[in-house]
Amino acid sequence: MNIEDFILTVLFSGFSGIIIGYFLRDISAAIRGFYNAYIRKPKHLVKYNFEDNGNVEK
C-alpha cells in the first residue's frame, strides 16, 4: 500500500465515520420510537375489566 492509498483510506473512513456519527442519533431515535409504538407492550397502563360493568346496587 502506498501513501496515496493510505491517505485515501483514512479520508474515506473518517468521512464515513463523521456522517454515521452525525445521523446515528436520529436513526436510533426513529428505531426506538417505532419499537415503543408498535412492538413494546405497556408495563403500567393495564386495562381492567370490572365484573359489575358499572352497575351499582343501592
C-alpha positions, 0 to 999 in steps of 0.5 A, a space after each residue: 500500500 502506498 501513501 496515496 492509498 493510505 491517505 485515501 483510506 483514512 479520508 474515506 473512513 473518517 468521512 464515513 465515520 463523521 456522517 454515521 456519527 452525525 445521523 446515528 442519533 436520529 436513526 436510533 431515535 426513529 428505531 426506538 420510537 417505532 419499537 415503543 409504538 408498535 412492538 413494546 407492550 405497556 408495563 403500567 397502563 393495564 386495562 381492567 375489566 370490572 365484573 359489575 360493568 358499572 352497575 351499582 346496587 343501592 
